[in-house]
């Protein structure tokens, strides 16, 4: 089951919608479990009711994370990009998500989630667990969200929700990076507005369920950025890693020197005994990729794999063909993200 990430302006009603979603999913899971149990009892009269899925709710409040950790107004300008308290908070949330993610667990992550790089990291983590992710954006005008926060500041006990300081709230709105359905990590993207009624809310929740838990949901394959270390007859572990990534870089540079620039694609032989038509394809961005950029990406990829720490896929071996496949996938992901 997937990770559902809520996103929106501060005090835009995310927590209210998250609790509504939790109640909806709890009822939906109970109904699915009852249906499966009744079907099983036809053949096994003694079958017991076991929940089909497990539901989890993670939020700043649940982890006792104060709104103040996001406040950059109290920090000197030259240290704001290294806000340790905010990074520690994200690390705590990330660790909590990792502990419960699995194909059988449905996780609702209520929080700001305002940085696109953070949502990308969460989506990649879900993919590593062979489960999907989705984003639920709560639409709210800046004026309405500001009024909500001001009301909380005037009466902090009105709904038990901690308000943001004015400077903190303004800064978070300025830094908010709206989800983009054209990117993989923000897709599928669902939206609810501040004043959507119960009927519209139920309709959006139904679509969300169908996308992440319905019969037609897509199969999720894990990221292939890292590979499992194994034995290779062609040389030493680090030698193979260096040799094959260098060869891929060289082929990209050579292809871009051609008059047509490779027509936007570079074919990379897998190596070994694979057939000629089984080449790997690198989709180049619309601009020329220089040596410096390629070497930077190659060093990053080698850093991920230098220690042999990777996906524990059954039967996977660290061969020349395997490293080429992983490096090509890593480059394609990087080009798409940076493009």
C-alpha positions as CSV (number, residue, x, y, z in Angstrom):
1,X,0.0,0.0,0.0
2,X,1.2,3.5,-0.7
3,X,2.4,6.6,0.9
4,X,-0.1,9.5,0.7
5,X,1.7,12.9,1.1
6,X,-0.4,15.9,2.0
7,X,0.8,19.3,0.8
8,X,-0.4,22.8,1.0
9,X,0.1,26.2,2.5
10,X,0.6,26.4,6.3
11,X,-2.8,26.6,8.1
12,X,-4.6,25.7,4.9
13,X,-6.6,22.8,6.4
14,X,-4.3,20.0,5.7
15,X,-4.7,18.3,9.1
16,X,-8.5,18.5,8.9
17,X,-8.4,16.8,5.5
18,X,-5.8,14.3,6.7
19,X,-8.1,13.2,9.6
20,X,-11.0,12.9,7.2
21,X,-8.9,10.8,4.8
22,X,-7.9,8.6,7.8
23,X,-11.5,8.0,8.7
24,X,-12.4,7.3,5.1
25,X,-9.6,4.8,4.6
26,X,-10.2,3.1,7.9
27,X,-13.8,2.4,6.9
28,X,-12.7,1.4,3.4
29,X,-10.1,-1.1,4.7
30,X,-12.7,-2.6,7.1
31,X,-15.1,-3.1,4.3
32,X,-12.5,-4.7,2.1
33,X,-11.4,-7.0,4.9
34,X,-15.0,-8.0,5.6
35,X,-15.6,-8.8,2.0
36,X,-12.5,-10.9,1.7
37,X,-13.4,-12.8,4.9
38,X,-16.9,-13.6,3.7
39,X,-15.4,-14.9,0.5
40,X,-12.9,-17.0,2.3
41,X,-15.5,-18.5,4.6
42,X,-17.2,-20.1,1.7
43,X,-14.3,-22.5,1.4
44,X,-12.9,-22.2,4.9
45,X,-15.7,-21.9,7.6
46,X,-13.2,-21.3,10.4
47,X,-11.5,-18.3,8.6
48,X,-10.9,-15.3,10.9
49,X,-11.1,-11.6,10.1
50,X,-7.6,-10.2,9.5
51,X,-7.2,-6.6,8.3
52,X,-6.2,-6.6,4.7
53,X,-4.2,-3.5,5.1
54,X,-2.6,-1.6,8.0
55,X,-3.2,2.2,8.3
56,X,-0.8,4.7,9.8
57,X,-1.0,8.4,10.4
58,X,2.2,10.4,10.7
59,X,2.3,14.1,11.4
60,X,4.4,16.8,13.2
61,X,1.9,16.8,16.1
62,X,2.1,13.0,16.4
63,X,5.9,13.2,16.7
64,X,5.7,16.3,19.0
65,X,7.5,18.5,16.4
66,X,7.0,22.1,17.2
67,X,6.1,24.7,14.5
68,X,9.1,26.7,15.7
69,X,11.6,24.3,14.0
70,X,10.6,25.8,10.7
71,X,11.2,29.4,11.8
72,X,14.1,30.9,9.9
73,X,13.4,34.5,11.1
74,X,15.3,33.9,14.3
75,X,18.5,32.7,12.4
76,X,21.2,34.8,10.9
77,X,20.8,35.1,7.1
78,X,24.0,33.2,6.4
79,X,22.9,30.1,8.4
80,X,19.3,29.8,7.2
81,X,20.1,27.3,4.5
82,X,21.6,25.0,7.1
83,X,18.7,25.1,9.6
84,X,19.6,22.2,11.8
85,X,16.3,22.0,13.7
86,X,14.3,21.7,10.4
87,X,16.6,19.1,9.1
88,X,16.4,17.1,12.3
89,X,12.6,17.3,12.1
90,X,12.6,15.9,8.6
91,X,15.0,13.2,9.6
92,X,12.6,12.1,12.4
93,X,9.7,12.1,10.0
94,X,11.7,10.2,7.3
95,X,12.7,7.5,9.8
96,X,9.1,7.1,11.0
97,X,7.9,6.7,7.4
98,X,10.6,4.1,6.6
99,X,9.7,2.0,9.7
100,X,6.1,1.5,8.6
101,X,6.3,1.5,4.8
102,X,5.5,-1.8,3.1
103,X,3.1,-3.2,0.4
104,X,0.6,-4.0,3.2
105,X,0.8,-0.6,5.0
106,X,-1.0,2.6,3.9
107,X,0.7,5.7,5.3
108,X,-0.8,9.1,5.6
109,X,1.9,11.8,6.0
110,X,0.3,15.0,7.2
111,X,2.7,18.0,7.3
112,X,4.0,21.0,5.3
113,X,5.9,18.9,2.7
114,X,6.5,22.1,0.9
115,X,9.9,21.3,-0.6
116,X,9.8,19.4,-3.9
117,X,13.1,17.7,-3.2
118,X,11.6,16.4,0.1
119,X,8.6,15.0,-1.8
120,X,11.0,13.4,-4.4
121,X,12.9,11.7,-1.6
122,X,9.7,10.3,-0.1
123,X,8.5,9.1,-3.4
124,X,11.8,7.3,-4.1
125,X,11.6,5.6,-0.6
126,X,8.1,4.3,-1.4
127,X,9.3,3.0,-4.7
128,X,12.2,1.2,-3.0
129,X,9.6,-0.7,-0.9
130,X,7.7,-1.6,-4.1
131,X,4.8,0.5,-3.1
132,X,3.4,3.7,-4.7
133,X,3.0,7.2,-3.5
134,X,0.5,9.9,-4.2
135,X,0.1,13.6,-3.3
136,X,-3.1,15.2,-1.9
137,X,-2.8,19.0,-2.3
138,X,-5.1,21.2,-0.2
139,X,-6.0,24.4,-2.1
140,X,-6.5,27.5,-0.1
141,X,-6.0,31.2,-0.8
142,X,-3.1,33.0,0.9
143,X,-5.6,35.4,2.6
144,X,-7.8,32.5,4.0
145,X,-4.7,30.6,5.3
146,X,-3.4,33.8,6.9
147,X,-6.8,34.4,8.6
148,X,-6.7,30.9,9.9
149,X,-3.3,31.4,11.5
150,X,-4.2,34.8,12.9
151,X,-7.3,33.3,14.5
152,X,-5.1,30.6,16.2
153,X,-2.7,33.3,17.4
154,X,-5.5,35.1,19.1
155,X,-7.0,32.0,20.7
156,X,-4.4,29.2,20.8
157,X,-6.8,26.9,22.6
158,X,-9.6,27.2,20.0
159,X,-8.9,23.9,18.3
160,X,-5.8,22.7,20.1
161,X,-3.6,23.4,17.1
162,X,-0.3,25.3,17.5
163,X,-0.1,28.4,15.4
164,X,2.9,29.8,13.5
165,X,4.5,33.0,14.4
166,X,3.7,35.7,11.8
167,X,7.3,35.8,10.5
168,X,7.5,32.0,10.3
169,X,4.2,31.8,8.5
170,X,5.2,34.4,5.9
171,X,8.5,32.7,5.3
172,X,6.9,29.3,4.8
173,X,4.5,30.7,2.3
174,X,7.3,32.3,0.4
175,X,9.3,29.0,0.3
176,X,6.3,26.8,-0.7
177,X,6.9,24.8,-3.8
178,X,3.6,23.8,-5.3
179,X,3.2,20.1,-6.5
180,X,3.5,19.6,-10.2
181,X,1.5,16.7,-11.7
182,X,4.0,16.5,-14.6
183,X,6.7,15.2,-12.4
184,X,6.9,11.6,-11.3
185,X,7.2,12.3,-7.6
186,X,4.1,14.5,-7.5
187,X,2.0,12.1,-9.5
188,X,-0.7,11.0,-9.2
189,X,-1.8,14.4,-7.8
190,X,-5.2,14.9,-6.2
191,X,-6.6,18.2,-5.0
192,X,-9.2,19.4,-2.5
193,X,-10.0,23.1,-1.7
194,X,-10.6,24.7,1.6
195,X,-14.4,24.8,1.1
196,X,-15.1,21.6,-0.8
197,X,-18.2,19.9,0.6
198,X,-18.6,16.4,1.8
199,X,-19.8,15.1,-1.6
200,X,-16.7,16.5,-3.4
201,X,-14.4,15.3,-0.7
202,X,-15.8,11.7,-0.9
203,X,-15.4,11.8,-4.7
204,X,-11.7,12.8,-4.5
205,X,-11.1,10.2,-1.8
206,X,-12.7,7.5,-4.0
207,X,-10.4,8.4,-6.9
208,X,-7.4,8.4,-4.6
209,X,-8.3,4.9,-3.3
210,X,-8.8,3.6,-6.9
211,X,-5.4,4.9,-7.9
212,X,-3.4,3.5,-5.0
213,X,-5.4,0.4,-3.9
214,X,-7.8,-0.4,-6.7
215,X,-7.7,-3.4,-8.9
216,X,-6.2,-1.3,-11.8
217,X,-3.3,0.2,-9.8
218,X,0.1,0.1,-11.4
219,X,2.8,-2.3,-10.4
220,X,5.7,-0.5,-8.7
221,X,9.2,-1.6,-9.5
222,X,12.0,-0.5,-7.1
223,X,14.6,2.1,-8.0
224,X,17.6,0.6,-9.8
225,X,20.1,3.3,-8.8
226,X,22.0,1.0,-6.5
227,X,23.0,-2.6,-7.2
228,X,23.9,-5.6,-5.1
229,X,27.6,-6.4,-4.9
230,X,28.5,-9.8,-6.3
231,X,31.2,-11.7,-8.2
232,X,32.2,-10.7,-11.6
233,X,34.6,-12.6,-13.8
234,X,35.8,-9.5,-15.6
235,X,37.7,-7.9,-12.8
236,X,37.8,-6.3,-9.3
237,X,34.6,-4.7,-7.9
238,X,35.8,-1.1,-8.0
239,X,37.6,-1.7,-11.3
240,X,34.3,-2.9,-12.9
241,X,32.4,0.0,-11.4
242,X,34.9,2.6,-12.8
243,X,35.4,0.9,-16.2
244,X,31.8,0.6,-17.2
245,X,30.7,4.0,-15.9
246,X,33.6,5.6,-17.8
247,X,32.6,3.7,-21.0
248,X,29.0,5.0,-20.7
249,X,30.2,8.6,-20.3
250,X,32.5,8.2,-23.3
251,X,29.7,6.9,-25.5
252,X,27.5,9.9,-24.6
253,X,30.2,12.4,-25.4
254,X,30.9,10.6,-28.7
255,X,27.3,10.5,-29.7
256,X,26.9,14.3,-29.1
257,X,29.7,14.9,-31.5
258,X,27.8,13.4,-34.4
259,X,26.0,15.9,-36.7
260,X,22.5,15.0,-35.4
261,X,23.7,14.8,-31.8
262,X,22.5,11.3,-31.5
263,X,18.9,12.4,-32.3
264,X,18.3,12.8,-28.6
265,X,19.2,9.2,-27.8
266,X,22.3,7.3,-27.1
267,X,22.4,3.5,-27.4
268,X,24.6,1.8,-24.8
269,X,25.5,-1.9,-25.3
270,X,24.7,-4.0,-22.2
271,X,27.8,-6.1,-22.7
272,X,28.2,-9.8,-22.2
273,X,26.2,-12.1,-24.5
274,X,23.2,-9.9,-25.0
275,X,21.8,-9.5,-28.5
276,X,22.4,-6.4,-30.6
277,X,18.8,-5.3,-30.3
278,X,18.9,-5.3,-26.5
279,X,20.8,-2.0,-26.1
280,X,20.1,0.4,-23.3
281,X,18.7,3.8,-24.3
282,X,19.7,7.1,-22.7
283,X,17.3,10.0,-23.4
284,X,19.4,13.2,-23.7
285,X,17.9,16.5,-22.5
286,X,17.3,19.2,-25.0
287,X,20.7,20.7,-24.4
288,X,24.2,19.4,-24.7
289,X,25.4,17.5,-21.7
290,X,29.0,18.4,-20.9
291,X,31.9,16.3,-19.5
292,X,31.8,18.2,-16.2
293,X,28.1,17.3,-15.6
294,X,28.6,13.7,-16.7
295,X,31.6,13.2,-14.4
296,X,29.6,14.8,-11.5
297,X,26.8,12.3,-12.0
298,X,29.2,9.5,-12.4
299,X,30.9,10.3,-9.1
300,X,27.6,10.5,-7.4
301,X,26.6,7.1,-8.8
302,X,29.9,5.6,-7.8
303,X,29.5,7.0,-4.3
304,X,26.2,5.2,-3.9
305,X,27.7,1.9,-5.1
306,X,31.3,2.1,-3.9
307,X,30.5,0.2,-0.7
308,X,28.4,-2.4,-2.4
309,X,25.3,-1.4,-0.4
310,X,22.3,-1.7,-2.6
311,X,19.0,-3.3,-3.3
312,X,18.8,-6.9,-2.0
313,X,17.1,-8.2,-5.1
314,X,17.1,-12.0,-5.3
315,X,19.7,-13.4,-7.6
316,X,21.2,-10.0,-8.5
317,X,24.9,-10.0,-9.3
318,X,27.3,-7.1,-9.8
319,X,28.3,-7.6,-13.5
320,X,29.3,-5.3,-16.3
321,X,25.8,-5.6,-17.8
322,X,24.1,-4.9,-14.4
323,X,26.2,-1.8,-13.7
324,X,25.5,-0.4,-17.1
325,X,21.8,-0.9,-16.7
326,X,21.8,0.8,-13.3
327,X,24.0,3.7,-14.4
328,X,21.8,4.3,-17.5
329,X,18.7,4.4,-15.3
330,X,20.4,6.8,-12.9
331,X,21.3,9.1,-15.7
332,X,17.9,9.1,-17.3
333,X,16.3,9.9,-13.9
334,X,18.9,12.7,-13.3
335,X,18.3,14.2,-16.8
336,X,14.6,14.2,-16.3
337,X,14.8,15.7,-12.8
338,X,17.3,18.5,-13.9
339,X,15.4,19.2,-17.1
